[in-house]
């Protein structure tokens, strides 16, 4: 991103702050008609992609926009302005029947080309290439056979489905979610980031885990999970928390490769962590029509076990390699954590409002108000006009990438929908899988990961579910289950080699080999590749069923996750021999298969036995812990 100077810096800064204020205003007083709301959103943010992001990192000026950037920025304003001015007339036209004017075709083509270039600059080139590939397919499909065949589509129809309509394309429902729900949560995240709340997450993690064996790695896991749910971008989360946790892990004995991988895996998991889930839950709610709170409720167990598995692995590594916790002088006193605990009020307030049934708009607005008000508790945290302005500017800046990526994803969805490609791919998946669910799930998993490589999680999920969702639903999978399945793998692409962006960011901070760090992060996140399958085969993991079924499943998944961590790290109370790893591996697979079997897990007797076994393990653990503490005290005496 450019470091602008002079009047250009102020122009961009004011524009970003104003677009954030616009979204806050509409969240409080009501949103405008789709073309107006989305038009203002892109009218400001699309030009920013050309003024703030250079066309080339080496050849373009890095401190000012070039003449071409100014031309593109001015052109970017014209298409949305036209839509807003002629909104009433466009509402009355018959879609796909009324012909387009020459002006509409020209402006539509300009908008399409500039969105692709904006994606290339502000998001990643890989996504721009993907969008171009779909356009190439659109024009080549009449010459292809089988599922890839589609009737020829005239140029004006291509422009219409991507520019003029409001259910798909650039100004479709996906950018609509970004211009409403996601925008207000981006503002909420910026307020938390620009106050002491983000810092409090790290301090809380230090207080909770700093003293324990391998404390720095556990700090990374906890703080990244808390911060990542709000930030919504795995790479940004790695840089936000990793600059503290990765050097600390290295200093206390963790291998640099492992340190970078821990941060990458933990930061990626923030996107599946309720209550905010990196704004992905809002997009899912819009696409599926399922209430946001139901999605969060269904996702909570999967997120908990994802982080539990990482915590176990870093604990086993620390025990195996004899790594200690932080020094006493580096720890945050519990008294200070309790004193600063008021900083969690905005997040708690947000959850309360969502649980009792308020809209995400109202919940986020009250969260923002609470965050702002709490800065006045202490003099050194007080948010004055300058800090407030900087927070709105940061909000607008964070919206650029989301706006570009969602507008680009909207075009992909438009092409896939109007050519019938999604239904064709669904038919192929059903055919290749022989009608069996597990092979179909494996195919969709691979597709979702491929779509997610190199892309931010929200557009990756949107594109992947457009292709994989119909296939899962055609095989009888419920809508929310199908979307969560795809959502997980689109996100886990961030830590799946060879293109694992979050791992590369962690490696850059740690100074380790990116590919090796990627494979290490993949191993740490392995439980995340299993959880979606349990979603599909056992609804109890989505909090559907009796309390006994849910608790029984929780216990058996806990056993499976513990043994998986032991197998991956060759440690469980002591170093494991090779044959013990093999045996534990077989037991882990058996436990996962049992957890997916609703006939076994739906049996009350089985669940009662599991409850008794867990109680026994808990009793044994507490007794062992008590003896260990007594032994340490006697040694100290």
N, C-alpha and C positions, 0 to 999 in steps of 0.2 A: 504494500500500500504506500502511496506517495505521502511525503511530508510536505504539505503545501505551505505557502507563505503569502503574506500580504492580503490584498482584497479577495483573491481567489479562495484563500483559506477561510475567510469570514463568510463568503458566499456559500461555500459547501457546508460550513459549520452551522450556519443559520438554517439552511435548507433541511439538514438532518434533524436539528432540534424541532423545527416546525412540523415535520412529518410525524415525529413521535408525539408531539402535542396534539396533532390532528387525531391520531389513533386513540389517545387518552380521552379526548373530547367525545369521540363517537362511542367509546366504551361506556361513558357516563350518560350521555344524552341520546344515544341511539344512532345506529349506523345509517348511511345513505343507501340509495338504490345501488345495485351491484356495479353497474358501469361507473357510477360516480365514485363510490368507495374505492374500488379497485383501480380506477383511472387515476385518482389522486395519488394512490399508493405507488403506482409505477411511474407516474409523471415526474415524481421527485427522485425515486430510487434508481430508475434505469439510467438517467444522465449521470448520477453519482458513480456508477460503475465505470464510466469512461473518464471522469475527472479524477477519481481517486486511484484507479487501478491502471497502470501503464500497459500498453499493448505488448511490450517486450521488456523483460527484466534487464536487458543489456543495452538495447538500442534506443529505447524511449527515454525521455527525460524523467527523472525520478523526483523532482521537486516542483514540477509545474505540468499542466496539461499541454500537449502539443496542439498544433492547429487542427489536425485531424480529430483529436479528442473533442475539441470544441464543436466541430461540425457534427460529429456523432451525437454529442450531448444535446445539441439544439434539435437535431432530427428526432431524437428519442422523445422529446416533449410533444411532438405533433400528433402521433397516433392516439394517445390517450385523451388529448384535448378534443380531438374530433369526436371521439365516442361520447364524451361528456356533453359537448354542445348539442349533438344530435341524438341524445339519449332517448327522448320521447319518440322521435321518428323511428329509431331503430327498434324500440319496443313494439311498434305497430307493424313492422314488416314481417312477412312470412318467411321463416328460416328455410333455407335450401330450395325455395321457390322463386322469390323475388330476385332479379338479377342485381349484381353489384355494379356500382358506378366505377368509372376509371379512378376517381379519387380514392375510393375505398380500397381498390386493388393495390394502388401504389402505396398507400399508407399501411395496408396490411403487410405487404412484402417488406417494407422498411422495418415494421415492428418485429416481424419474424427474424429477419437478419440481425437486427440489433440485440434481440434477446439472446440469440446464439452467441454473439460476440461478448455480450455482458456476462453470460455463463462462463465463457472461456477465460475471461479476465478475473471475475470476482469469485468464481466457484473453483472449478478445476477443468483443464482442457479435456479430460476424459469424458466428462458429461457433455460438453459441447460436441465432441466427436460422436457420442451416442445419439444425440438429437439429430445431427446431420445424417447419420446412418439410417434413422427411421424415415427421414424425408427422402433419402435415396430409395429406400424400400417402397415408399408410397408411389413413386413414379415408375419404379421397375416392376411392381407387383403384377401389372397386366401381362407381363412377359414370363412370369414364373408359373410353376405348376403346383398342384396339391394344395396344402393348407396356406401356402404363401400367395396364392392367386387372389387378386382383387380386381374389380372392374376399374377401368381408367377413370381418373378423377380430374376434371378440368381445373385449370389454375384458379379460377374464381371460387370454385368450391373449396379448394385447399386454403385459400385466404379466409373464406367465410368461417370454416370450422375452427380456425386458429385465431381469428381476430375479432369477428363480429358477435359470435354467440357467447352466452354467459354460463353455459353448463359445462363446457370443456374448452380447451385451448388456453391461450395466454390469459384471458380474463375470465376463466372458468372457476369452478367451485374450489379448486386447489389454491389458487392465488387468493380466492375469497377468504379461505381459512387463515391464510397468512396475514391478510389485511384486516382481520378482525381479532379472532381468538389468539393466534400466535403473537401478533404484534403487541397486545397488551401484556402478555407474559414475558416477552422480550424486554419491555419497559420495566416490569417487576424485577426481572433478573438483573438489569442494569442498576436499579436502585439498590439491590442487595449487594451487588459487586462494588458499587461506589461508596458503600457504607462499611461498617465493621462486621457485617454479617458473614461475608465470605471468609474473612480472617477468623471469625469465631468458629466456623466449621473446622478449620485446621487446628485451632486451639483446643476445641472439644475432642478432636481425634487424638491429640497429643496427651490430653488428660486421661482419656479412656485407655489408650494402648501404649503410651510412651514407656511405661515401666516394664511392660511384659517382654518376654523373649522375642527378639525380632521386631521390637516396637515400631521402628521407622516404616517398615513395610506395611504394618497394620494401620499406621497413620495414613499412609497413601491410600489404602483401600477405603477406609472410612470417610476421609475428607473428600476424596474424589467421587464417592457415591453420593454424598450430600450435595456437593457443588455441581456435579455433572447433571443431576436431575433438572437443575435450573438453567445451566448454560446451554444445553441442547446441542452442542457441537463437541464431539470427542476430542478433536485436535486442540480446540481452545481450552478444554478442561485439562488436558495434559500440560499445557504451558502454564495455566493458572495455578495449579497445585504442584506440578512436577518440579518446578524450579526450586521448591523448598524440600520436597520429599525425596527426590532422586539423589541429590548430593548427600543428604543425611543418610540414606540407605548405604551409599557407597562408603561413606566415612566410617560406618559402624560394621563393615565387613561384607555386605552383600556384593556379589559380582555385578559389574556395571550393566551387563546384558540383562541380568535378572531384575535389577532396579528399574531399568527402562520398561521392561515387560510388565512388571507389577503396575506401574502407573498407567500404562496403555490399557491393560485389561480392566483395571478399576474405573478409569475414566470412560471407557466405552460402555460399561455397565450402568453408568449414570443415566443413559438414555432409556433404559428399561425400568428405572427406579421410580415408583410413585412418590409423591403425588403428581409431579409435573411431567415426568418421562420425556424431558427435552422437547416438549410441545407435540410430540408424536401422537399422544393420546387424543389431542384435539382434532388432528387431521383424521385419525381413525374414526372418531366420533362423527365427523362430518361425512365421511365416505359411507360408513355403515348405518348411520342413523341411530346408533346405540348411545345411550346416555354416557357422558364422560365418566361419571362416578362408577358405573358398572365395569367399564374398561379398567379403571384403576384397581378396583376390587379384584378383578380376575387376574391382574398382573402381579399382585403383591407377593404371592408365595414364590413365584419364579424368580423375582428380583432378590428376595431374601436368600434363597438357596444359591443363586449365582455368586453373591458376595460371601456367603458362608464358605463356599468351596474355595474361593481365592484366599480367604483368611486362614483356612486349614492348611493350604499348601504353603503359604509363607511361614506359618507357625512350624510346620514339619521341617522346612528347609532350615529355619533358625535353630531348631533343636538338634538337627542332624549336624550342622556346621558349628554349633556352639556360639551362636551370635547373641549378643546381649541387647538389652534395651538402652534407652537414652540415659545420659548422666542426670543426676538429680538437679543440677543447676540449669539444665535445659528444659526441664519440665514446667508446665503451667500449673500453678497451684489450684487445687479443687475450689478453694475459696474464690479465686478470681473467675473461674468458670461459672460458678453459681452466681456471682455478682453480675456477670455479663450475660446471663441466660435470658434476660429480657429480649435479646436480639433474635431469639427464635420465635417471638410472638407473631411476627408477620406470617411466617410459614405455618404456624399452628392455626392462626386465624384463617388462612387460606383453606386449610384442610377442613376446618369446622364449617365454613360457609359452603364448601362443596358437598360435605356429608349431609348437611341438613337440607340441601336441595336448591341452593342459590345457583345462578348461572355462573360459568367461569368468568364472565365479564365482571360481575359484581364482586366475586371472590378476589379476583386479581386487583381490582380497584381498591378494595379495602386493604389488601396486602400492601399496595403501594403507599396508601395514606398512612398505614401503621408504621411502615419502614421510615417514611419521612418524619413522622412525629417522634419516633424513638431516637432520632439523631439528636434531639434537643435534651435528652436525659443527661448527657455529659457535654461540657463545653468544648472539648477537643474533637467531638464527633459532629458537632452542629452543622447542618447543611444550609449554607447561605445561598444567595442567588447565583453566585458563580458556580458553586458545586452542583446546584440544581440544573443549571444550564448545561454543564458538562455531562450530567447524567442523561439528559434528554438527547444530547448530541451522540453519546455512546449508544443509546437505544437505536437511533436512526442508522448509525453505522453498522450495528449488528443486524439490522433488517435487510441490508443490501444483499448479502449472500443468500438469505432465505427467499427474498423476492425473486432474484434471478433464477435460483434453482427450482422454485415452485412454478414459475412461469414456464420454464423449459420443460418441467415434468408435465405440465398441463398440455403442452403441444404433443408430447409423446403419447399421452393418454388419448388425445383426440385422434391421432393417427391409428393407434391400436384399435380404438372403438369403431371408427368408421370403415376400416378395412376388414374388420372381423378377425384380425390376427389373434386376439386373445382367445376367442372360441376355438380357432384352429389349433393353437398350441395346447389348449385344454384337451382337445380330442387326441392329439399326438401323445400327451402324457398318459391319458387313459389307455391308449393303445399299447404304448411301450411298457406300461406297468402291468399289462394283462388284466386290468381291472382290480388289481390288488392295491390296498392302501399304502403299505409300507414302501414299495418301490416308487409309487407316485410321490410320496413325501420326500424321498431321497432326491428325485429329479427336481422337485420344486425347491428344495433346499439349495441345490447346486445353482439353479437359475437365480434364486434370490441373492446368493452370495456373489455371483458374477455381476448382477445388476448393481450391487452395492459397492463393488470395489472402486475406490477412488472417488466416490460420491458422498455428499453429506447424507445423514441417515434419513431425513424426511423425504427428499425426492427419491432416494434409493428405495424406500418402502413403497412410495406411491407407484413407481414404475414396476417394481417387482410384484406388487399385489394386483396390478392391472393384468399381468400375465398369469401369475400363479393362483390368484384368488378364484377365478372361475373354475379352474381345474379341481381345486379342493372342494368347492361347493357342489360341483357336478358329482363328486364321489360321496356326497352326503354329509360333509363336515359343516358345522354351524358357522355362520358368518364371522362372529367374533373370534372363534377358535382359529379359523383360516387366516384371518388378518394378523392375529398375534403370532402365529407360526411364521408367516412371511416377515413380519416386523422384526422378530428376533434375528433371523438370518441376514436380513438387510443391514442390521446394525452390527452384527458380529463380523461382517466383511471388513470392518475397521481394524480387526486383529487377525485377519486370515491372509497369510502370505499367498502369492508374492506381493500383492498390492494392499498393504495394511497401513493406512495413513496414520492412525493413532500410534502404532508401533514405531513408525519412522520418526514421529515427533518425540517419543520417549527416547529413542536411540540418539537423536540429535542432542538432547539435554545430557544424557548419560555418557555420550562419547563412545557408544558401542556400535557393533556391526548391525545395520538396519534389518537385514534378512534374518540373522540369528535372533535378534530381539523379537522380530515378528513371530518366529516359530516358538520362542519361549512364551510370548503373550498368548499364542494359540493354545498352548498346553495349559496355561493358567485359566483360560476361559472355556476349557473343554466342557465343563458342566452346562454351560450355556447352549451347547450344541445338542444336549440331551433333553433339556427341559421342554422345548417345544413339542417333542414327540409325546411326552407325558401329558401335555395339554390336550393333544388330539385324542389319545387313547383313554384318558381318565379325566372326566369333567370335574372330579373332586379337586384337582389341582388348580382349577379356576374358581374355587370356592363354591362349587355347585354340588349339593348333596347334604347328607346328615352330618352333624358335628363329629360323630364317631368315624365316618368314612374319611372326612377331611383330616382328622387327627391321626388316624391310622396311616394314611398316605404320607403325611408329614414325617412320621417316625421312620417309615421304610425308606423314604427319599433321603432322610438324614443319614441313615446307615449307608446308603449307596454313595452319597457325596463324600462321607468320611473315608470309606474304603477306596474310592476313586482317588482322593487326594493322597492316601497312603501309597497306593500303587504308583502314582505319578512321581512321588518323591522318595520312594523306597524307605519309608519311615512310618512306624506306628508304635509309639512308646519306646521303641528301639529301632536300630537299623534293620531293615528286612533283607533276607536272603532272596536270591532270584526265584527259587521255587515258591517262597511265600508270596512274592509279588504275583506270580502266576495264579496261585490259589485265590488270593484276594481279588484278582482281576476277574476270575470266573464267578466268584460270589457277587461281585459288583454287577456284572452283566445279568446274573440271575435276579438280583434285587430290582434292577431297572425293568426287567421283563415282568416281574410280579407287580410292580407299581403300575404298569400299563394294563394289567389284567383286572377289569372291573368285577369279574366273577369272584376272584379271590379277595380283592380289596373291598368288595361290597359285603363280605361276610362279617357280621358283628363279632363272632368268636375270634376270628383272626385279628381284628382290630383291638379287642380287649387283651389278647395275648401280647400284642405289640405295645400297648400301654403299660402292661406289667413289666415287660422287658426294659422299656425306657425308664420306668421308675427305678428298677434295679440298677441300671447303669448310672443313673443320676445319684443314687445313694452311694454306690461304690466310688464314684468320682468325688463326691463331697467328702467322703471318709478319707480317701487318698490325699486330697488337698489339705485336710486338717492335719494328717500325720506329717505331711511335707512341711507345713508351717511350724509344727511343734519341733521337727528336727532342725529347722533353720534357727529357731529360737535357742535351742539347746547348744548349737554350735556357737552362736553369738555370745552366749553366756560363758 
